[in-house]
């Protein structure tokens, strides 16, 4: 998963920490995602694009972190946008109601353009 921070005309990319599970599959933990997003917001980022293209599954813990980060971004007067969701993640966002309350874009370029 990438958390990309768009500030002015520049785009800085942050890679969230990850681990490999027992089948050697890369797994990003909710806590590492939260840490990466908090670091972006604490550094003064006002426009953050979260690229979910590499995420095949999102747990309730991941949804909780996203909700926490939405609240933190509002407190920091920052804007979050999400992009590049795979079908299973998009379905979870739809069922949970997140897709109706969060800005979601098909591609990273669309998300960055929308925040510019």
C-alpha positions in Angstrom: 0.0 0.0 0.0 1.2 3.5 -0.7 0.3 6.6 1.1 1.1 9.5 -1.2 1.2 13.0 0.0 0.5 15.8 -2.4 1.7 19.2 -1.3 1.5 22.0 -3.8 3.0 20.8 -7.1 5.0 18.0 -5.5 4.1 14.4 -4.7 6.0 12.5 -2.0 5.4 8.8 -1.7 5.5 7.0 1.6 5.5 3.2 1.7 3.6 1.7 4.6 5.4 -1.0 6.6 4.5 -4.5 5.7 5.2 -8.1 6.6 4.9 -11.4 4.8 2.4 -13.9 6.1 3.0 -17.7 6.4 2.4 -18.1 2.6 5.0 -15.5 1.9 2.3 -13.0 0.9 2.9 -9.3 1.7 0.6 -8.0 4.4 0.3 -4.4 5.5 -0.9 -4.1 9.0 -3.5 -1.6 10.2 -1.1 -0.2 12.8 1.6 0.4 10.2 -0.9 2.2 8.0 -2.1 4.3 10.8 1.5 5.2 11.8 2.3 6.2 8.2 -0.8 8.4 7.9 -0.2 10.0 11.2 3.4 10.8 10.2 2.1 12.5 7.1 -0.4 14.6 9.0 2.0 15.4 11.7 4.5 16.6 9.1 2.0 19.2 7.9 0.6 17.3 4.9 -2.7 18.9 3.8 -3.6 16.6 0.9 -3.1 12.9 1.2 -3.9 10.3 -1.4 -4.0 6.7 -0.2 -3.4 4.2 -3.1 -5.1 1.0 -2.3 -4.2 -0.8 -5.5 -2.0 -3.3 -3.7 -4.6 -4.2 -1.1 -6.6 -7.3 -1.8 -8.4 -7.5 1.5 -9.2 -5.0 4.3 -10.2 -6.0 7.8 -12.4 -4.3 10.3 -9.2 -3.1 11.9 -8.2 -1.4 8.6 -11.6 0.2 8.4 -11.3 1.5 11.9 -7.9 3.0 11.1 -9.3 4.7 8.0 -12.1 6.2 10.0 -9.6 7.3 12.7 -7.5 9.0 9.9 -10.5 10.7 8.4 -11.2 12.3 11.8 -7.5 13.2 12.3 -7.3 14.7 8.8 -10.4 16.9 9.6 -8.8 18.0 12.8 -5.6 18.9 10.9 -7.5 20.7 8.1 -6.2 18.1 5.7 -8.0 16.2 2.9 -7.7 12.4 2.3 -8.6 10.7 -0.9 -8.5 7.0 -1.8 -7.8 5.4 -5.2 -7.1 2.3 -7.2 -9.3 -0.1 -5.1 -9.5 -3.7 -6.1 -13.0 -5.1 -6.4 -13.1 -6.8 -2.9 -11.9 -3.7 -1.1 -14.3 -1.5 -3.1 -17.1 -3.9 -2.1 -16.1 -3.7 1.6 -16.1 0.1 1.4 -19.6 0.0 -0.3 -21.1 -2.3 2.3 -19.6 -0.4 5.2 -20.9 2.9 3.8 -17.4 4.3 3.5 -17.8 4.8 -0.3 -20.6 7.3 0.3 -18.6 9.4 2.8 -15.1 9.3 1.4 -13.6 10.7 -1.9 -12.7 7.6 -4.0 -11.1 7.8 -7.4 -10.3 5.1 -10.0 -6.6 6.1 -10.4 -3.9 7.9 -8.4 -3.7 10.6 -11.1 -7.4 11.3 -10.8 -7.1 11.5 -7.0 -4.1 13.8 -7.1 -5.8 16.0 -9.8 -8.9 16.2 -7.6 -6.9 17.4 -4.6 -4.8 19.9 -6.6 
